[in-house]
Amino acid sequence: MHKMLIGGSLSAGSRTMDVIDPCTGQGFDQVPDATADDVDAAVAAARAAFPAWRDCGFGKREAVLKEMADAIMANIEELADLLIAETGRPRDLAMFELAHLATGYLNYYGSLRIEPELIVEDDTRRVELHRKPLGVVAAIVPWNAPVFIACNKIAPAMAAGNTVVVKTAPSTPLTTLRLGEILADIVPPGVLNILSGGNDAGATLVAHEDVAKVTFTGSSETGRKIMAACAPTLKRVTLELGGNDAAIVLPDADIQQVAAPIFAFSFFNSGQVCAVIKRLYVHDSLYDAMCDTLATMAKGSKLASGTDADAQFGPVQNKAQYDKVCRYLEQAKRDGKVIAGGEIGDRPGYFVPLTVVRDVAEGHAIVDEEPFGPILPVIRYSDIDDVVERANASPFALGGSVWGSDVAAAAKVAARLESGSVWVNQHCALDPAVPFPANRQSGFGVEGGIEGLYPYLALQTLNIAKPQAG
Ligand code: NAD
């Protein structure tokens, strides 16, 4: 059984929970299920490790983060096997998450440096602005990109000089636990602690009085609970929550050019990504042709376990999400015209066929809500001002994109979207050096870029009076 990393030691904990294979719906492994005592031990270890880690300097921290990234690459086949086993996703996607995203964020944040800034200097005083680490950071991770999102939090938190306790998602603990075992000899004891456990372990960690900051990625519903739980001790909190990203296809778009990337960024990871296309608005003049092209692509895609070398798309990751996506499928059939997918069939596991729905609009659940699965609603529009207003009329504001042949014109339309990220002729283009902000109920406290380091640092002004003559 893979173990938790607490204070530099590996721990089996005192109770276990099952890990389910989403391709079969059957348990295939067990992991520790962290108790409140395990949470206490991890926070105490992180707290004890904080002063030395805070004081060791950016150079030492960069070396450790780089070694962590190198360790992922050195063990990538084993880690990819585990990630495929617990998510069912195709191998190329597992490799992308590990080799590109997880290591990319560790290396990028390791390379950053924060120096004091001189704000004022005159005959009477010198004022400097310093940024200092906060202490113990609790990182609560979802199941859709378990290793990437853990590293996306670990990297800036540790680079800034904080120590970290990670709580993995209940249904995807395996790869992150194995990573913790690999990192046990690389990271100084207590600087990084990794717990597997249920929602209760997350709630205990968030409420812990020795945790200085919580960074959370997951549903908006849980985000609200976490924000409330941070209130009694006034913890800082970063929330990366749900999204309902709109993509707008302008009348001058070339369907031959844009259909493939739109398809890819709608169904990436079988739609289980916060910032993939979840509402596709297509101009009236292209609507039928775009619907037909996307339906043909969906029907031609291979849905299979990631252990199958030909797999292009995997299952929904867990039963609760699968049940939710199945409910959306029923609503899609009732509210619109399903032109690809739609039928689950009787195969085992949590497979949902790539589903394209046309003739739907706002007011239908699959347009207004976030299915977080492989269902794409295609919505007709005829007026640019109207479609911009409709794209912005969502409580979510995470990402959005505009597609067209006249790139400058498309960029002008994109600038009118209110989401944290807007893309032109691409979507969900993640880069560690580029901030990934969330607006409205998609969250706050940015990740990515140098801006993603600041939420892990407290500001301090140092104001020095100069001796005055006479
Ligand atoms: P979730 O909110 O159910 O769970 C996320 C994590 O929170 C899990 O580790 C869970 O155990 C923990 N948790 C649950 N209740 C808790 C509580 N009361 N206190 C502390 N921790 C608690 O989300 P999920 O179903 O794992 O993930 C899917 C959601 O995440 C989607 O809505 C998706 O849009 C969102 N998401 C957002 C981003 C982003 O960057 N904005 C990225 C990925 C996923």
Residues whose N, C-alpha, C, O or C-beta is under 5 A from the ligand:
A	BS01	NAD	I140 V141 P142 W143 K167 T168 A169 P170 G197 G198 N199 G202 A203 V206 T217 G218 S219 S220 T222 K225 E240 L241 G242 G243 C274 S442
